[in-house]
Amino acid sequence: MKGSKLFCCCRSKKGNNEKEPVSPFGVKQNNNNDLKCTSSTEPTKNLLSNGEGLKKVNEKEVADNSNKNINDNRVPLTERQKFLLVKNWKGISRRARDAGTNLFVQLLSEHQELGDYFIFGNVKAKDKYEMLADERIQNHGEAVMRILDSVITSVNDPQEMFRILEEQGKQHAIKKNFKPELFREVEDALFYSIKLILDERYTDNMDSIYRIIMKTVLKTLEDSCRDEMIRLGLLKNQ
């Protein structure tokens, strides 16, 4: 999902001749003949060849990561709530296309003016059934839910979770006529879609959990989008 746009698929504010920054993810592999041990690598070799030493290293890494997650209060959920969220969300993940389509059809039905931010065409002339059958809405809806899936499944890794959200917020900052507060408009349609898919699995307890996490998600998207727009000079600092 790298490079996907979360809620908006409209044109960028950048000119056609400007190139998007590309991250080099390719990694060159070394020739086996070039891999030679030197004296400087001996301590590491000795440590890793010792089963007990390796175990201690792994235990320390796990402990450090656990402490970071426990001390990170950006996700206001208990460990039990996080477990229930990830488990319950699987029902959405399995039907990501349906969930995403329902989200945008509901959103555009309630707020037809938002159709101007998308490249779905003139949705104002379409009813719900026509929009549900629109492949462009289906594709974009599925892409959005896949990104949300990566966010929810990273709830136990706040650093990764907020990295994804902040990246998405920044990407929306360069969308033509986009406003950070538009992320809030998605909330009602998002919950409509989640409830529709989960049905009886959407309990009062899960409603409370989803309310907490989605508030965090949408606020982070809005804040990161606004900060990026201010940085780019597209929005005045208030």
N, C-alpha and C positions, 0 to 999 in steps of 0.2 A: 503493500500500500504506500510505499515511499513515493512522494510526489503527488499523491491524490489530493483533491480538494474536498474539504469536509461538507459544507452546506451550500457552497456556491460554485457554479461552473461557468460563470460569465467571463468575458474577456478581461485580460489583464490591463492595468493602466500603463504598462510599459509599452514602448514603441515596438513596431514589428521588427525593427532592425536590431533591437537589443537582445542579447542572448541571456538565457537563464543560467545561473551558476550551476555547475555540475560537480557533484562530489565524486572523486575517484575511489570507487570501492574495489577495483581490481587489485589483486595481490599476486606478485610474482612468486613463483615457486623456485626454490633453490635446487640446483643439480645435486643429486646425492653425493657425487664425488667431491663437491665443494664443502660438505659438512664434515669438518674436522674438529676434534676436541683439542683445546689448548689448556694450558695450566690454569688460565683464568676461569675456566668453566668447571674445574674439578670440584670446588666446594659445592656448587649446585648439583653436580652429578652425584656426589656422595650423599647429599641430603635426600635427593629424590630416589636414590637407589635403596634407601633405608625405608622400609614400610612404615615404621613408627614415626619417622620424621615427616613423611608425606602426609600421614594421618593428622599429625599436629598442625601442619600447614593448612590443610583443608578445613579442619575444625575451627581454626582461627579465622579463616576467610568467611565461613558460614556465620560465626559469632559476630564478626564485624558487620556483615550485611544485615543480620537480624537486628542488631542494635540500631543501625541506621534507619531501618524500616519502623521499628518501635518508636524511635524518637522523632520521626517525621509526622507532625500533626497536621499536615496539609490535607490528608485524607481522614476526615472525622468519622471513621467507622471503627468498630471493634474488630478483633481478629475473627470472631464468630460471624459478624455481619459481612465481612469481606468474603468469608468462605461461602456463605449463603448466596451472596451476590454472584460470584463466579459460577456457582452451581446452577442457579436459576437462569442466568444469562445464556446458558447453553441452548435453552429453548428458543431464544432470539437468534443466536448465531446460526443455528441449523436452518432458519428461515429468513436469512438476512435480506434476500431479494424482496420477499413479501413485506417484511417489516419496513424496509426503506421506501418501497413504493407507497405503502399506506401512509407513511410519514409525510411524504411530499404531496400526495393527493389531498390529504387532510389539511395540510398547511396552505396549499394554494386554493383550496375550496373556501377556507376561512379568510384568507388574505390574498385576494386576487392581484392586488397591487404588487405583491412580491414576485409575481411572474416576470417582472422586468429585470430581475437580477439573474435570471437563468436563460439558457438557450434552448428551452423546451418548445419555443414557438408561442403562438397565441393561445394560451390555456384558457383565457376568458371565454372563448367560444366553445369550450369543451365541458361536458358534464363529468361526473366522477367516474363513470364506467369507461368513458373514452380516455381519461387520464390514466386509469388503472391499466389500460391496454397499451399505453404509450411506452415503447421500448426505451426511449431516451430517459424518461422518468424512472423506469425500472432499473436501468443501468446506473444512473446517478444515485438512486436510492440505495442500491446494493453497495456501491462504493462507500457511501457514507456510513452504513452499518458495519462494514468491514473495518473502517477506521475506529468506530466506537468499540468494536470488538477488541481491537488491539489495546484500547484504553482500559476497558473494563478488566480484561485478562491480565493487565499489568498493575492492578490495584495493590498487589503486594510488593510492587517495585515502584514506589512513588517517583523516583528519579526518572525512570523510563516513561511512566505515565504522563508526567508533566512535560517531559521533552516532546512527546507526541502532540499534546495539546497546544503548547506554545508554538511549535512549528506550524501547526494548522492555523492558529490565530494570525501568525505573521504572513502566511500565504494569502489569507483573505484581506490583508491590509492593502494589497495592490490590486484588488478587484474594483472594477469601474463602479463608482457610485455606492460602494458597499459602506455600511455603517456598523461599527462594533456592536451597537445595541440590538442589531437585527438577530443576533444569536438568541436573545431572550424570546423572540417570536416563535422559535422552534419548540419551546418547552411543551406547550399543550399538545401539539401534534405528535411529539415524540412519545408522550405518555399515552396518548390515544392508541398509537401503534403498538407499544409494548403491552398494554392491557389486552388489545385485540388478539395478539399472538399467544400470549401466555394463558389467557382465559382463567380457569380456576387456579392456576399456579401463581396468579398475581394476588397474593394475600395482603391483608392489612400490614403485616410485618414487612413484606417485600416492598409495599408501597412506601413505607417509611424509609427503607434503605435506598430505594431508587431516588426518592426525593432528595436525600442528602447528597448522593454521589452525582446526580445530574446537575444539581445546583453548583457543585464544585466544578464540574466539567464545563458548563456554559459560562460561568464567571471567569474561569481561566482563559477560555477562548476569547471572550470579550475583552478582558484586560490586556492580553498579549497582542491582540489585534490593535487596540487603541494605542498601546505603547509603541508599536511598530509604525503606526501612521504618524504619530507625533515625531518619532525619530526621522522619518522620511520627509517631514514637513508637509504632510497631507492633512494634518489636523492640528489645531492649536491646543497647547497645553492648558487645561482648565484648572 
